[in-house]
Amino acid sequence: MPAGGFAVSSSGNHFEAKITPIVIISCVMAATGGLMFGYDVGVSGGVTSMPHFLKKFFPVVYHRTQQPGLDSNYCKYNNEGLQLFTSSLYLAGLTSTFFASYTTRRLGRRLTMLVAGIFFVVGVVFNAAAENLGMLITGRILLGCGVGFANQAVPLFLSEIAPTRIRGGLNILFQLNVTIGILFANLVNYGTNKIKGGWGWRLSLGLAGIPAVLLTVGALMVVDTPNSLIERDEEGVNDKIGLGNNFDPSNQL
């Protein structure tokens, strides 16, 4: 006899979402946020060791690296400005995450990814065209804001848009692209360091614009997730499906 007088029927049909090309394209384009994150993390280490970059922005560090008797990397690269260049991305990313959580919930995953892409594009422009330390740090802060917004929205978007049976495989694209971005950044730094003329560092920083543009264009092309539309009651979705204004997605299984 069923407990509490309720019987559970096993005759219901299970509907599985189809794996359509738009689903695959949406997930791949959204996962470029991970590629951007990985590239930004990997490119800074190589760029800060390029002589022409140090000579332009950190001459004190450059002169230390040219001293034959100084073998300690800590003594060579111990500079507040250089540390600010490296850490500003992470500090900006940490701070922007708090704002990104609000936009992801109130404005949707798609719009948050678009904001991240715009931050990325503008940050790349500042870094690649930098003529002083101020432009360089500004660019890194903008990139950090893009990282914060992308890391908040992209994994959530991937989890919500992917069909259940391939959700794990598509969601791991973000982490996979992070490692690919780091690898690509190191390969790029290896090549640009050999460019004569002292502009190789600009190319290294400027190539980050490729995944930045991909993420921005992708955010313009994809649609928001059903969870986000219901959560925000976009265009009266809750009323149309009979949920009303008191629906709270956080209480649903």
C-alpha positions as a Python dict, from the first residue, in 0.01 Angstrom:
ca = {
    (1, 'M'): (0, 0, 0),
    (2, 'P'): (151, 339, -93),
    (3, 'A'): (261, 549, 203),
    (4, 'G'): (31, 843, 278),
    (5, 'G'): (-223, 730, 23),
    (6, 'F'): (-19, 842, -278),
    (7, 'A'): (78, 615, -564),
    (8, 'V'): (370, 678, -794),
    (9, 'S'): (301, 607, -1157),
    (10, 'S'): (579, 471, -1373),
    (11, 'S'): (391, 508, -1699),
    (12, 'G'): (501, 864, -1769),
    (13, 'N'): (706, 940, -2076),
    (14, 'H'): (1054, 1081, -2048),
    (15, 'F'): (1139, 1351, -2300),
    (16, 'E'): (1503, 1408, -2381),
    (17, 'A'): (1614, 1732, -2543),
    (18, 'K'): (1760, 1693, -2890),
    (19, 'I'): (2122, 1772, -2964),
    (20, 'T'): (2078, 2032, -3235),
    (21, 'P'): (2352, 2226, -3415),
    (22, 'I'): (2248, 2546, -3239),
    (23, 'V'): (2305, 2378, -2902),
    (24, 'I'): (2655, 2272, -3001),
    (25, 'I'): (2738, 2613, -3149),
    (26, 'S'): (2603, 2792, -2843),
    (27, 'C'): (2812, 2584, -2607),
    (28, 'V'): (3131, 2610, -2814),
    (29, 'M'): (3101, 2987, -2851),
    (30, 'A'): (3023, 3030, -2484),
    (31, 'A'): (3321, 2815, -2390),
    (32, 'T'): (3551, 3067, -2560),
    (33, 'G'): (3524, 3255, -2231),
    (34, 'G'): (3749, 2985, -2088),
    (35, 'L'): (3993, 3030, -2376),
    (36, 'M'): (4010, 3402, -2302),
    (37, 'F'): (4067, 3337, -1932),
    (38, 'G'): (4344, 3087, -1996),
    (39, 'Y'): (4518, 3309, -2249),
    (40, 'D'): (4516, 3609, -2014),
    (41, 'V'): (4662, 3398, -1735),
    (42, 'G'): (4934, 3245, -1954),
    (43, 'V'): (5040, 3546, -2157),
    (44, 'S'): (5144, 3769, -1866),
    (45, 'G'): (5429, 3545, -1752),
    (46, 'G'): (5595, 3542, -2094),
    (47, 'V'): (5541, 3908, -2170),
    (48, 'T'): (5694, 4023, -1840),
    (49, 'S'): (6016, 3842, -1931),
    (50, 'M'): (6054, 4007, -2274),
    (51, 'P'): (6342, 4261, -2271),
    (52, 'H'): (6167, 4519, -2489),
    (53, 'F'): (5854, 4511, -2274),
    (54, 'L'): (6056, 4556, -1954),
    (55, 'K'): (6270, 4829, -2108),
    (56, 'K'): (5961, 5031, -2203),
    (57, 'F'): (5749, 4995, -1890),
    (58, 'F'): (5983, 4870, -1615),
    (59, 'P'): (6335, 5000, -1686),
    (60, 'V'): (6450, 4926, -1332),
    (61, 'V'): (6365, 4559, -1374),
    (62, 'Y'): (6524, 4559, -1718),
    (63, 'H'): (6856, 4686, -1585),
    (64, 'R'): (6850, 4423, -1312),
    (65, 'T'): (6804, 4146, -1568),
    (66, 'Q'): (7111, 4273, -1753),
    (67, 'Q'): (7337, 4251, -1449),
    (68, 'P'): (7564, 3948, -1497),
    (69, 'G'): (7618, 3881, -1126),
    (70, 'L'): (7250, 3883, -1031),
    (71, 'D'): (7111, 3531, -1063),
    (72, 'S'): (6809, 3546, -830),
    (73, 'N'): (6481, 3592, -1021),
    (74, 'Y'): (6323, 3732, -706),
    (75, 'C'): (6579, 4011, -694),
    (76, 'K'): (6543, 4077, -1065),
    (77, 'Y'): (6166, 4098, -1079),
    (78, 'N'): (6092, 4240, -734),
    (79, 'N'): (5906, 4552, -846),
    (80, 'E'): (5573, 4694, -725),
    (81, 'G'): (5463, 4810, -1070),
    (82, 'L'): (5534, 4472, -1225),
    (83, 'Q'): (5346, 4299, -946),
    (84, 'L'): (5053, 4535, -1001),
    (85, 'F'): (5050, 4449, -1370),
    (86, 'T'): (5027, 4079, -1292),
    (87, 'S'): (4786, 4089, -999),
    (88, 'S'): (4548, 4360, -1125),
    (89, 'L'): (4368, 4109, -1346),
    (90, 'Y'): (4297, 3875, -1054),
    (91, 'L'): (4195, 4156, -819),
    (92, 'A'): (3958, 4301, -1079),
    (93, 'G'): (3821, 3955, -1152),
    (94, 'L'): (3751, 3892, -784),
    (95, 'T'): (3577, 4227, -738),
    (96, 'S'): (3371, 4209, -1057),
    (97, 'T'): (3239, 3864, -966),
    (98, 'F'): (3009, 4022, -707),
    (99, 'F'): (2856, 4249, -973),
    (100, 'A'): (2847, 3964, -1226),
    (101, 'S'): (2637, 3750, -994),
    (102, 'Y'): (2374, 4027, -990),
    (103, 'T'): (2369, 4076, -1368),
    (104, 'T'): (2359, 3700, -1426),
    (105, 'R'): (2053, 3670, -1206),
    (106, 'R'): (1870, 3991, -1301),
    (107, 'L'): (1974, 4048, -1663),
    (108, 'G'): (2041, 3695, -1782),
    (109, 'R'): (2336, 3477, -1876),
    (110, 'R'): (2352, 3595, -2236),
    (111, 'L'): (2376, 3965, -2152),
    (112, 'T'): (2638, 3895, -1884),
    (113, 'M'): (2851, 3710, -2142),
    (114, 'L'): (2809, 4006, -2377),
    (115, 'V'): (2932, 4243, -2105),
    (116, 'A'): (3230, 4012, -2047),
    (117, 'G'): (3311, 4013, -2418),
    (118, 'I'): (3301, 4393, -2433),
    (119, 'F'): (3532, 4416, -2132),
    (120, 'F'): (3770, 4174, -2303),
    (121, 'V'): (3775, 4362, -2634),
    (122, 'V'): (3835, 4703, -2475),
    (123, 'G'): (4100, 4559, -2242),
    (124, 'V'): (4287, 4402, -2533),
    (125, 'V'): (4288, 4734, -2719),
    (126, 'F'): (4433, 4915, -2416),
    (127, 'N'): (4704, 4652, -2365),
    (128, 'A'): (4808, 4614, -2727),
    (129, 'A'): (4823, 4992, -2779),
    (130, 'A'): (4974, 5074, -2439),
    (131, 'E'): (5225, 5360, -2435),
    (132, 'N'): (5256, 5396, -2058),
    (133, 'L'): (5203, 5198, -1741),
    (134, 'G'): (4861, 5357, -1683),
    (135, 'M'): (4721, 5221, -2010),
    (136, 'L'): (4873, 4883, -1937),
    (137, 'I'): (4715, 4855, -1592),
    (138, 'T'): (4381, 4987, -1721),
    (139, 'G'): (4378, 4717, -1984),
    (140, 'R'): (4455, 4447, -1729),
    (141, 'I'): (4177, 4570, -1500),
    (142, 'L'): (3928, 4560, -1787),
    (143, 'L'): (4043, 4209, -1874),
    (144, 'G'): (3998, 4112, -1510),
    (145, 'C'): (3642, 4245, -1518),
    (146, 'G'): (3580, 4035, -1826),
    (147, 'V'): (3718, 3730, -1648),
    (148, 'G'): (3488, 3789, -1351),
    (149, 'F'): (3177, 3826, -1566),
    (150, 'A'): (3265, 3536, -1797),
    (151, 'N'): (3352, 3295, -1516),
    (152, 'Q'): (3020, 3373, -1352),
    (153, 'A'): (2795, 3337, -1656),
    (154, 'V'): (2962, 3092, -1894),
    (155, 'P'): (2965, 2776, -1677),
    (156, 'L'): (2606, 2844, -1573),
    (157, 'F'): (2502, 2901, -1934),
    (158, 'L'): (2668, 2576, -2042),
    (159, 'S'): (2499, 2377, -1766),
    (160, 'E'): (2155, 2515, -1847),
    (161, 'I'): (2165, 2500, -2227),
    (162, 'A'): (2320, 2155, -2270),
    (163, 'P'): (2102, 1841, -2295),
    (164, 'T'): (2134, 1623, -1987),
    (165, 'R'): (2308, 1327, -2151),
    (166, 'I'): (2597, 1537, -2284),
    (167, 'R'): (2591, 1810, -2020),
    (168, 'G'): (2914, 1697, -1857),
    (169, 'G'): (3100, 1679, -2187),
    (170, 'L'): (2988, 2024, -2298),
    (171, 'N'): (3034, 2184, -1959),
    (172, 'I'): (3394, 2063, -1941),
    (173, 'L'): (3465, 2271, -2252),
    (174, 'F'): (3514, 2572, -2029),
    (175, 'Q'): (3789, 2405, -1824),
    (176, 'L'): (3940, 2251, -2138),
    (177, 'N'): (3957, 2589, -2309),
    (178, 'V'): (4127, 2741, -2003),
    (179, 'T'): (4416, 2495, -2039),
    (180, 'I'): (4422, 2538, -2418),
    (181, 'G'): (4441, 2914, -2370),
    (182, 'I'): (4738, 2879, -2135),
    (183, 'L'): (4916, 2650, -2383),
    (184, 'F'): (4842, 2882, -2674),
    (185, 'A'): (4968, 3184, -2478),
    (186, 'N'): (5300, 3015, -2406),
    (187, 'L'): (5346, 2913, -2768),
    (188, 'V'): (5266, 3266, -2883),
    (189, 'N'): (5511, 3416, -2633),
    (190, 'Y'): (5781, 3178, -2752),
    (191, 'G'): (5735, 3298, -3108),
    (192, 'T'): (5684, 3669, -3046),
    (193, 'N'): (5990, 3687, -2821),
    (194, 'K'): (6202, 3619, -3130),
    (195, 'I'): (6052, 3906, -3331),
    (196, 'K'): (6305, 4180, -3394),
    (197, 'G'): (6198, 4540, -3353),
    (198, 'G'): (6062, 4525, -2999),
    (199, 'W'): (5691, 4489, -3083),
    (200, 'G'): (5648, 4121, -3015),
    (201, 'W'): (5483, 4186, -2680),
    (202, 'R'): (5213, 4389, -2853),
    (203, 'L'): (5131, 4092, -3072),
    (204, 'S'): (5115, 3862, -2771),
    (205, 'L'): (4872, 4090, -2591),
    (206, 'G'): (4678, 4173, -2907),
    (207, 'L'): (4608, 3812, -3007),
    (208, 'A'): (4384, 3788, -2702),
    (209, 'G'): (4136, 3981, -2916),
    (210, 'I'): (4053, 3665, -3116),
    (211, 'P'): (3871, 3480, -2835),
    (212, 'A'): (3739, 3814, -2709),
    (213, 'V'): (3565, 3882, -3040),
    (214, 'L'): (3442, 3522, -3059),
    (215, 'L'): (3281, 3552, -2717),
    (216, 'T'): (3122, 3887, -2801),
    (217, 'V'): (2982, 3767, -3135),
    (218, 'G'): (2868, 3443, -2975),
    (219, 'A'): (2679, 3630, -2704),
    (220, 'L'): (2500, 3829, -2973),
    (221, 'M'): (2400, 3517, -3164),
    (222, 'V'): (2287, 3280, -2889),
    (223, 'V'): (1960, 3290, -2700),
    (224, 'D'): (1923, 3300, -2323),
    (225, 'T'): (1858, 2980, -2133),
    (226, 'P'): (1502, 2873, -2041),
    (227, 'N'): (1598, 2881, -1671),
    (228, 'S'): (1702, 3243, -1702),
    (229, 'L'): (1385, 3340, -1890),
    (230, 'I'): (1165, 3175, -1627),
    (231, 'E'): (1365, 3323, -1342),
    (232, 'R'): (1326, 3673, -1481),
    (233, 'D'): (971, 3608, -1617),
    (234, 'E'): (1084, 3735, -1956),
    (235, 'E'): (784, 3846, -2165),
    (236, 'G'): (541, 3685, -1922),
    (237, 'V'): (681, 3334, -1961),
    (238, 'N'): (561, 3232, -1615),
    (239, 'D'): (204, 3335, -1689),
    (240, 'K'): (207, 3158, -2023),
    (241, 'I'): (309, 2827, -1869),
    (242, 'G'): (93, 2872, -1560),
    (243, 'L'): (361, 2938, -1300),
    (244, 'G'): (245, 3286, -1206),
    (245, 'N'): (448, 3557, -1035),
    (246, 'N'): (527, 3355, -724),
    (247, 'F'): (751, 3107, -904),
    (248, 'D'): (1094, 3065, -749),
    (249, 'P'): (1336, 2854, -959),
    (250, 'S'): (1560, 2798, -659),
    (251, 'N'): (1286, 2586, -501),
    (252, 'Q'): (1254, 2357, -802),
    (253, 'L'): (1434, 2026, -837),
}
